[in-house]
Amino acid sequence: MTADPFARRDWMGLIARAPLARLDALWPDDPPAFTWLRAPEMGAMMVQGRAGAVGAAFNLGEVTVTRATVRLDCGTVGHALVQGRSARKAERAALLDALLQTGAGAGLHARVLGPLRDAECGDADTRARRAAATKVDFFTMARGDA
């Protein structure tokens, strides 16, 4: 593995959360030669939740996911599990996972992961600002007997 600021689980999550259009814009190159170990397949996965984030887990519902696994010609294996029914996004995510584990990883960190992280932070800031604009501060006045 290359020395990088991201752990593999971090970059896999970042890639899985990114919109396909953003992935395509950041990495428009033709994909390298690879072999499918698991072609993109769609299915459902149970999502669990916790009341107040600390209570007992309960089944919240199902979410549609697509998974894929590829092997590059050099033997590196890449996996992907993305929300939704996009076979192209699962393919792109699996290829990026594999390439990030090779010598090309440093270049892809700068070209793909850095901008994805920056965009995700920007999106989160925008959502936070929009939510803060709707915030209402309530206060209670105590009446005293004077």
C-alpha positions as CSV (number, residue, x, y, z in Angstrom):
1,M,0.0,0.0,0.0
2,T,1.1,3.5,-0.6
3,A,1.7,6.0,2.2
4,D,-1.3,8.2,2.2
5,P,-3.4,10.4,4.5
6,F,-6.5,8.2,3.9
7,A,-7.1,4.7,5.3
8,R,-8.6,2.4,2.8
9,R,-12.0,2.4,4.6
10,D,-12.0,6.2,4.4
11,W,-11.4,6.4,0.7
12,M,-13.9,3.6,0.0
13,G,-16.5,5.6,1.9
14,L,-15.6,8.8,0.2
15,I,-15.9,7.2,-3.2
16,A,-19.2,5.5,-2.3
17,R,-20.8,8.7,-1.2
18,A,-19.6,10.8,-4.2
19,P,-22.1,11.4,-7.0
20,L,-21.2,9.5,-10.2
21,A,-21.0,12.8,-12.2
22,R,-18.3,14.1,-9.8
23,L,-16.3,10.8,-10.1
24,D,-16.5,11.0,-13.9
25,A,-15.4,14.6,-13.9
26,L,-12.4,13.9,-11.7
27,W,-11.3,10.7,-13.3
28,P,-12.3,10.9,-17.0
29,D,-9.5,8.5,-18.2
30,D,-10.2,5.2,-19.8
31,P,-10.2,2.5,-17.3
32,P,-7.2,0.2,-17.0
33,A,-7.4,-3.4,-18.1
34,F,-9.1,-5.5,-15.5
35,T,-11.0,-8.7,-14.9
36,W,-14.3,-9.0,-13.2
37,L,-14.3,-11.1,-10.1
38,R,-17.8,-10.0,-9.3
39,A,-19.7,-8.1,-12.0
40,P,-21.9,-5.4,-10.7
41,E,-25.0,-6.9,-9.0
42,M,-27.8,-5.1,-7.4
43,G,-29.5,-6.2,-4.2
44,A,-31.0,-4.9,-0.9
45,M,-29.4,-4.4,2.4
46,M,-31.0,-4.0,5.8
47,V,-30.2,-0.7,7.5
48,Q,-30.3,-0.5,11.2
49,G,-30.8,2.5,13.5
50,R,-30.6,3.3,17.2
51,A,-32.9,5.5,19.2
52,G,-31.0,8.5,20.2
53,A,-27.8,6.9,18.7
54,V,-27.4,4.9,22.0
55,G,-30.4,2.7,22.3
56,A,-30.8,-0.9,21.1
57,A,-30.5,-1.4,17.4
58,F,-33.6,-1.9,15.3
59,N,-34.2,-2.6,11.7
60,L,-35.0,0.7,10.0
61,G,-35.6,-0.6,6.5
62,E,-33.9,-1.8,3.3
63,V,-31.7,0.2,0.9
64,T,-30.8,-0.8,-2.6
65,V,-27.0,-1.3,-3.2
66,T,-24.8,-2.4,-6.0
67,R,-21.5,-4.3,-5.4
68,A,-18.6,-5.2,-7.7
69,T,-15.1,-6.6,-7.4
70,V,-12.3,-6.3,-10.0
71,R,-8.8,-7.5,-10.4
72,L,-6.2,-5.4,-12.3
73,D,-3.7,-7.1,-14.5
74,C,-1.1,-6.5,-11.8
75,G,-3.2,-8.7,-9.5
76,T,-4.5,-5.9,-7.2
77,V,-8.2,-6.5,-6.2
78,G,-10.6,-3.7,-5.7
79,H,-14.1,-3.8,-4.1
80,A,-17.1,-1.5,-4.2
81,L,-20.4,-1.3,-2.4
82,V,-22.5,1.7,-3.4
83,Q,-26.0,2.9,-2.6
84,G,-28.4,2.7,-5.6
85,R,-28.6,0.8,-8.8
86,S,-25.6,2.3,-10.7
87,A,-23.4,-0.5,-12.2
88,R,-21.1,2.2,-13.7
89,K,-20.6,3.8,-10.3
90,A,-19.8,0.4,-8.7
91,E,-17.3,-0.4,-11.5
92,R,-15.7,3.0,-11.2
93,A,-15.5,2.7,-7.4
94,A,-14.0,-0.8,-7.5
95,L,-11.4,0.3,-10.1
96,L,-10.5,3.3,-8.0
97,D,-10.1,1.1,-4.9
98,A,-7.8,-1.2,-6.8
99,L,-5.7,1.6,-8.3
100,L,-5.4,3.5,-5.0
101,Q,-3.6,0.4,-3.7
102,T,-1.0,0.5,-6.5
103,G,1.9,2.9,-7.3
104,A,-0.7,5.1,-9.1
105,G,-2.3,5.7,-5.8
106,A,-0.4,8.9,-4.9
107,G,-1.5,10.6,-8.2
108,L,-5.1,9.5,-7.7
109,H,-5.1,10.9,-4.1
110,A,-4.3,14.3,-5.4
111,R,-6.5,14.1,-8.6
112,V,-9.6,12.4,-7.1
113,L,-9.7,11.9,-3.4
114,G,-8.6,15.5,-2.4
115,P,-11.2,17.2,-4.6
116,L,-13.9,14.6,-3.5
117,R,-13.1,15.4,0.2
118,D,-13.2,19.1,-0.4
119,A,-16.5,18.9,-2.3
120,E,-18.0,16.7,0.4
121,C,-16.9,19.2,3.1
122,G,-18.3,22.1,1.0
123,D,-21.6,20.3,0.6
124,A,-21.8,19.6,4.4
125,D,-21.1,23.3,5.1
126,T,-23.8,24.4,2.6
127,R,-26.4,22.1,4.3
128,A,-25.4,23.3,7.7
129,R,-25.7,27.0,6.7
130,R,-29.2,26.3,5.1
131,A,-30.3,24.5,8.3
132,A,-28.9,27.3,10.5
133,A,-30.9,29.9,8.5
134,T,-34.1,28.2,9.6
135,K,-33.1,27.9,13.3
136,V,-35.5,29.5,15.7
137,D,-34.3,30.4,19.2
138,F,-37.0,29.9,21.9
139,F,-36.6,31.3,25.3
140,T,-38.8,31.3,28.4
141,M,-39.3,34.1,30.7
142,A,-39.9,33.3,34.3
143,R,-42.4,35.5,36.1
144,G,-41.5,36.3,39.6
145,D,-43.8,37.5,42.4
146,A,-42.4,40.8,43.3
